[in-house]
C-alpha cells in the first residue's frame, strides 16, 4: 500500500478518529473539571431538580471528569468521522446505509427491553453477592437518587457511543475485508481489548492544570501494559468483555440495527455504576479468582450471567421468528380461503 493510498484508507480514518477522540478528551478534561467545581462553588444547582448532580460533581475526582471528557470527545468526533469514512464512495447514500443498518420499527421496544434485561441481570447478580456476604453495603454521602441519575446518564452515553463505534463504524469498515463469522469475533475481541485502556483506581491528580489530561493519558498507557502481568485477572475480565461483545454483535446481526445492543449495553453499565458506590468487595480477590473479581465485569460468574443473557436473546429471537412464521402461515391460509370462496361464487354465478 502506497503512502497516498494509506492516508485515504478507512484504517487511517479510524486511527484519526481514535487519536482525535483521546486528544480532544484530554484537552476538554481540565475545563470540565474546573467548570464543574465552579458550578458547585456558585451553588447554581442547589435546591433545583439537578441538586443530585450537584453533589456528584462536588465529590467527583479528576478521573471521573476525564472519563466524561473522553465520552464527549467521542460524541463530537463520531458523526464527522463516519461521514468522512463514507466520503467519496460510489453510491454514497446516508450514514445509516454506510453503517449497513436497517430500519427498525420496533426500535423503542428493543431499546427498553435491552436496558431492562441488562440492568436487571447485573443488579440481581450484585444483590446475590451481598446476600452471600461477598459484597458489603457501603455508607455513602450520595443519595440513591444521585447514584441512579448518574448511573443512568453514564449508561446511556457509554451504550450509545460504544455501539456506534464498535457495532457501527468499526463493523462497517471491517466487513469489507472480513467474512461474517470472523468479523463477528474480531469486533468482539477488539471491543474487549480496548477496555483495558483505563487508569488505575488509585490514580489521582492533586493540582489540575491545562496539561493534566495528557498526563492522565500517559498513565493510562502505562497501566495498560502493567495489567498483563496479572494473568487470571486478564483472562477473567477479557472473557467477560469478549462475551459481551459477542452478545451485542449477535443482537446487531439479528435485528439489523443497534437499538437492542444500545439498550443492553446501557443496562449493563447502569447496573455496574449503580452497585459500585453502594457496595464493597468483602473477599480476598486472589482466593476467589477466577470466579469473582473486583467489579461485576470481572470473573467467571459474570461471564455466565452474560452468556445466560445471550441465551435469553437467542430464545427471544427464536420465539419471535416462530410467531412471525405462524402469522405468515395464517395470512396465507386466509388469502387462500378467500380466493377459494371467490372462485366458488364465480362458478355459482
C-alpha positions as CSV (number, residue, x, y, z in Angstrom):
1,X,0.0,0.0,0.0
2,X,1.5,3.4,-1.0
3,X,1.6,6.3,1.4
4,X,-1.1,8.2,-0.5
5,X,-3.4,5.1,-0.5
6,X,-2.9,4.6,3.2
7,X,-3.9,8.2,4.0
8,X,-7.1,7.7,2.0
9,X,-7.9,4.3,3.6
10,X,-10.6,3.6,6.2
11,X,-7.9,2.3,8.6
12,X,-6.2,5.7,8.6
13,X,-9.5,7.4,9.1
14,X,-10.4,5.2,12.1
15,X,-6.9,5.9,13.5
16,X,-7.5,9.6,13.2
17,X,-10.9,9.3,14.9
18,X,-9.4,7.3,17.8
19,X,-6.4,9.7,18.3
20,X,-8.7,12.7,17.8
21,X,-11.1,11.5,20.5
22,X,-8.3,10.9,23.0
23,X,-6.6,14.3,22.3
24,X,-9.9,16.2,22.4
25,X,-10.9,14.4,25.6
26,X,-7.5,15.3,27.2
27,X,-8.0,18.9,26.2
28,X,-11.5,19.1,27.5
29,X,-11.0,17.3,30.8
30,X,-9.4,20.2,32.8
31,X,-12.1,22.6,31.5
32,X,-14.9,20.2,32.5
33,X,-13.3,19.7,35.9
34,X,-12.8,23.4,36.6
35,X,-16.2,24.2,35.2
36,X,-17.9,21.6,37.3
37,X,-16.2,22.7,40.5
38,X,-17.1,26.4,39.7
39,X,-20.8,25.5,39.3
40,X,-20.7,23.7,42.6
41,X,-19.0,26.7,44.3
42,X,-21.5,29.1,42.9
43,X,-24.4,26.9,44.2
44,X,-26.3,27.2,40.9
45,X,-27.8,23.8,41.1
46,X,-28.6,23.6,44.8
47,X,-32.3,23.2,45.6
48,X,-33.2,22.5,41.9
49,X,-34.1,19.3,40.1
50,X,-30.4,18.8,39.4
51,X,-29.3,19.0,43.1
52,X,-28.3,15.4,42.9
53,X,-25.9,16.1,40.0
54,X,-24.5,19.0,42.1
55,X,-23.5,16.5,44.8
56,X,-21.9,14.2,42.3
57,X,-19.9,17.0,40.7
58,X,-18.7,18.1,44.1
59,X,-17.4,14.6,45.1
60,X,-16.1,13.6,41.6
61,X,-12.3,13.4,41.2
62,X,-10.4,14.4,38.1
63,X,-10.5,10.8,36.8
64,X,-14.3,10.9,36.5
65,X,-14.2,14.2,34.7
66,X,-11.6,12.8,32.4
67,X,-13.9,9.8,31.5
68,X,-16.7,12.1,30.8
69,X,-14.4,14.3,28.6
70,X,-13.4,11.2,26.6
71,X,-17.1,10.4,26.0
72,X,-17.8,14.0,25.0
73,X,-14.9,13.9,22.6
74,X,-16.2,10.7,21.1
75,X,-19.6,12.2,20.6
76,X,-18.1,15.2,18.9
77,X,-15.9,13.1,16.6
78,X,-18.1,10.2,15.7
79,X,-20.5,11.7,13.2
80,X,-17.9,13.7,11.2
81,X,-15.7,10.6,11.3
82,X,-18.5,8.4,9.8
83,X,-19.2,11.0,7.1
84,X,-15.5,11.1,6.3
85,X,-15.4,7.3,6.1
86,X,-18.4,7.5,3.7
87,X,-17.0,10.3,1.6
88,X,-16.0,9.6,-2.0
89,X,-17.8,6.2,-2.0
90,X,-19.8,5.2,-5.0
91,X,-23.5,5.2,-4.2
92,X,-22.5,7.1,-1.0
93,X,-26.0,7.3,0.5
94,X,-26.7,8.1,4.1
95,X,-24.7,7.4,7.3
96,X,-27.2,4.6,8.1
97,X,-26.5,3.0,4.7
98,X,-22.8,3.2,5.3
99,X,-23.1,1.6,8.7
100,X,-25.2,-1.1,7.0
101,X,-28.2,-0.6,9.3
102,X,-31.7,-1.5,8.5
103,X,-34.9,0.4,9.5
104,X,-36.2,-0.9,12.8
105,X,-39.9,0.0,13.5
106,X,-39.6,-1.6,17.0
107,X,-36.5,0.4,18.0
108,X,-38.1,1.7,21.2
109,X,-39.2,-1.7,22.3
110,X,-35.8,-3.2,21.6
111,X,-34.1,-0.3,23.4
112,X,-36.3,-0.6,26.6
113,X,-36.2,-4.4,26.6
114,X,-32.4,-4.4,26.3
115,X,-32.0,-1.9,29.1
116,X,-34.3,-3.8,31.4
117,X,-32.6,-7.1,30.7
118,X,-29.1,-5.8,31.0
119,X,-29.7,-3.7,34.1
120,X,-31.7,-6.3,35.9
121,X,-29.2,-9.1,35.3
122,X,-26.3,-7.2,36.9
123,X,-28.3,-5.7,39.7
124,X,-29.6,-9.1,40.7
125,X,-26.1,-10.5,40.5
126,X,-24.8,-7.8,42.8
127,X,-27.6,-8.3,45.3
128,X,-26.8,-12.0,45.2
129,X,-23.2,-11.2,46.1
130,X,-24.5,-9.1,49.0
131,X,-26.8,-11.9,50.2
132,X,-23.8,-14.3,50.1
133,X,-21.6,-11.9,52.1
134,X,-19.2,-11.4,49.3
135,X,-20.1,-7.8,49.0
136,X,-20.9,-5.4,51.8
137,X,-23.2,-2.4,51.7
138,X,-21.4,1.0,51.8
139,X,-22.2,4.1,53.8
140,X,-22.2,6.8,51.1
141,X,-22.8,10.5,51.2
142,X,-24.7,10.3,47.8
143,X,-28.4,9.7,47.8
144,X,-29.9,6.9,45.9
145,X,-31.4,9.4,43.5
146,X,-28.0,10.8,42.8
147,X,-26.5,7.4,42.2
148,X,-29.3,6.2,39.9
149,X,-29.3,9.5,37.9
150,X,-25.6,9.4,37.3
151,X,-25.7,5.7,36.5
152,X,-28.5,6.2,34.0
153,X,-26.7,9.1,32.3
154,X,-23.4,7.2,32.1
155,X,-25.1,4.1,30.8
156,X,-26.9,5.9,28.0
157,X,-23.8,7.8,27.0
158,X,-21.5,4.8,27.0
159,X,-24.0,2.5,25.4
160,X,-24.8,4.9,22.6
161,X,-21.2,5.9,21.8
162,X,-19.6,2.4,22.1
163,X,-22.2,0.8,19.9
164,X,-21.9,3.5,17.3
165,X,-18.1,3.0,17.3
166,X,-17.8,-0.8,17.6
167,X,-21.0,-2.3,16.1
168,X,-21.4,0.7,13.9
169,X,-18.4,2.3,12.2
170,X,-15.8,-0.5,13.0
171,X,-18.2,-3.2,12.0
172,X,-19.0,-1.5,8.7
173,X,-15.3,-0.9,7.8
174,X,-14.1,-4.4,8.8
175,X,-17.0,-6.0,6.9
176,X,-15.2,-5.0,3.7
177,X,-12.2,-7.3,4.4
178,X,-13.6,-10.0,6.7
179,X,-16.3,-12.7,6.2
180,X,-19.3,-12.5,8.6
181,X,-18.1,-15.1,11.1
182,X,-14.5,-13.8,11.5
183,X,-15.9,-10.3,11.6
184,X,-18.2,-11.3,14.5
185,X,-15.3,-12.5,16.6
186,X,-12.7,-9.8,15.6
187,X,-15.0,-6.9,16.6
188,X,-15.8,-8.6,19.9
189,X,-12.0,-9.1,20.6
190,X,-11.2,-5.5,19.8
191,X,-14.0,-4.3,22.0
192,X,-12.7,-6.4,24.9
193,X,-9.0,-5.4,24.4
194,X,-9.7,-1.6,24.2
195,X,-11.5,-1.7,27.5
196,X,-8.1,-2.3,29.2
197,X,-7.1,1.3,28.4
198,X,-8.2,2.7,31.7
199,X,-6.4,4.5,34.6
200,X,-5.6,2.6,37.8
201,X,-8.2,3.2,40.6
202,X,-5.6,4.7,42.9
203,X,-4.5,7.4,40.4
204,X,-5.3,11.0,41.4
205,X,-4.4,14.5,40.4
206,X,-3.5,16.9,43.1
207,X,-3.4,20.1,41.1
208,X,-5.4,20.2,37.8
209,X,-4.0,22.3,35.0
210,X,-4.2,22.5,31.2
211,X,-1.9,19.5,30.7
212,X,-3.5,17.2,33.3
213,X,-5.5,15.4,30.7
214,X,-2.4,14.5,28.7
215,X,-0.6,13.4,31.8
216,X,-3.5,11.2,32.6
217,X,-3.3,9.6,29.1
218,X,0.3,8.7,29.7
219,X,-0.6,7.0,33.0
220,X,-3.4,5.0,31.2
221,X,-0.9,3.6,28.6
222,X,1.5,2.7,31.4
223,X,-1.3,1.0,33.3
224,X,-2.5,-0.9,30.2
225,X,0.8,-2.8,29.8
226,X,1.2,-3.4,33.5
227,X,-2.2,-5.3,33.6
228,X,-0.8,-8.2,31.5
229,X,1.2,-9.4,34.5
230,X,-2.0,-10.5,36.3
231,X,-2.9,-13.5,34.1
232,X,-6.1,-14.6,36.0
233,X,-7.4,-11.1,36.2
234,X,-6.7,-10.5,32.5
235,X,-8.2,-13.8,31.4
236,X,-11.4,-13.5,33.5
237,X,-12.1,-9.8,32.6
238,X,-11.2,-10.3,28.9
239,X,-13.5,-13.3,28.8
240,X,-16.5,-11.3,30.2
241,X,-15.9,-8.4,27.9
242,X,-15.4,-10.7,24.9
243,X,-18.7,-12.4,25.7
244,X,-20.4,-9.0,26.0
245,X,-19.0,-8.2,22.5
246,X,-20.4,-11.4,21.1
247,X,-23.9,-10.9,22.6
248,X,-24.0,-7.3,21.3
249,X,-22.8,-8.4,17.9
250,X,-25.5,-11.1,17.8
251,X,-28.2,-8.5,18.5
252,X,-27.0,-6.4,15.6
253,X,-27.0,-9.4,13.3
254,X,-30.5,-10.4,14.2
255,X,-32.1,-7.0,14.2
256,X,-30.1,-5.2,11.6
257,X,-29.9,-2.2,13.9
258,X,-28.1,-1.0,17.1
259,X,-31.0,-0.3,19.3
260,X,-31.2,-3.6,21.2
261,X,-27.4,-3.5,21.7
262,X,-27.5,0.1,22.9
263,X,-30.2,-0.9,25.4
264,X,-28.3,-4.0,26.7
265,X,-25.0,-2.1,26.9
266,X,-26.6,0.9,28.7
267,X,-28.4,-1.5,31.1
268,X,-25.1,-3.3,32.0
269,X,-23.3,-0.1,32.6
270,X,-26.2,1.2,34.6
271,X,-26.1,-1.9,36.8
272,X,-22.3,-1.6,37.4
273,X,-22.5,2.1,38.1
274,X,-25.4,1.7,40.5
275,X,-23.8,-1.0,42.6
276,X,-20.2,0.3,42.6
277,X,-20.8,3.2,45.1
278,X,-23.3,1.1,47.1
279,X,-21.1,-2.0,47.8
280,X,-17.6,-3.0,48.7
281,X,-15.8,-6.3,48.0
282,X,-15.5,-8.4,51.2
283,X,-13.5,-11.3,49.9
284,X,-9.8,-12.0,49.1
285,X,-9.6,-11.5,45.3
286,X,-6.7,-13.9,44.9
287,X,-8.6,-16.6,46.7
288,X,-11.8,-16.2,44.7
289,X,-10.3,-15.7,41.2
290,X,-11.2,-16.5,38.5
291,X,-14.8,-16.9,39.8
292,X,-15.2,-13.4,41.3
293,X,-13.3,-10.1,40.7
294,X,-13.1,-6.5,41.9
295,X,-16.1,-5.5,39.9
296,X,-19.2,-7.1,38.3
297,X,-17.5,-7.2,34.9
298,X,-14.7,-9.5,36.2
299,X,-15.0,-13.2,36.9
300,X,-16.4,-16.4,35.7
301,X,-19.8,-15.8,37.4
302,X,-20.2,-12.6,35.5
303,X,-19.3,-14.5,32.3
304,X,-22.1,-17.0,32.9
305,X,-24.6,-14.1,33.5
306,X,-23.6,-12.6,30.2
307,X,-23.8,-16.0,28.5
308,X,-27.2,-16.5,30.0
309,X,-28.3,-13.1,28.7
310,X,-27.1,-14.2,25.2
311,X,-29.1,-17.4,25.5
312,X,-32.2,-15.4,26.5
313,X,-31.7,-13.2,23.4
314,X,-31.5,-16.3,21.3
315,X,-34.7,-17.8,22.7
316,X,-36.4,-14.4,22.3
317,X,-35.5,-14.2,18.6
318,X,-36.4,-17.8,18.1
319,X,-39.8,-17.3,19.6
320,X,-40.3,-14.1,17.6
321,X,-39.4,-15.9,14.4
322,X,-41.9,-18.7,15.2
323,X,-44.6,-16.2,15.8
324,X,-43.9,-14.4,12.6
325,X,-43.9,-17.7,10.7
326,X,-47.3,-18.6,12.3
327,X,-48.7,-15.2,11.4
328,X,-47.4,-15.5,7.8
329,X,-48.9,-19.0,7.5
330,X,-52.2,-17.8,8.9
331,X,-52.3,-14.9,6.4
332,X,-51.5,-17.2,3.5
333,X,-54.3,-19.6,4.7
334,X,-56.8,-16.8,5.0
335,X,-55.9,-15.5,1.5
336,X,-56.2,-19.0,0.1
337,X,-59.7,-19.4,1.7
338,X,-60.8,-16.0,0.4
339,X,-59.6,-17.0,-3.1
340,X,-61.4,-20.4,-3.0
341,X,-64.6,-18.7,-1.8
342,X,-64.3,-16.1,-4.6
343,X,-63.8,-18.9,-7.2
344,X,-66.8,-20.8,-5.8
345,X,-69.0,-17.7,-6.0
346,X,-67.9,-17.1,-9.6
347,X,-68.8,-20.7,-10.5
348,X,-72.2,-20.4,-8.9
349,X,-72.8,-17.1,-10.8
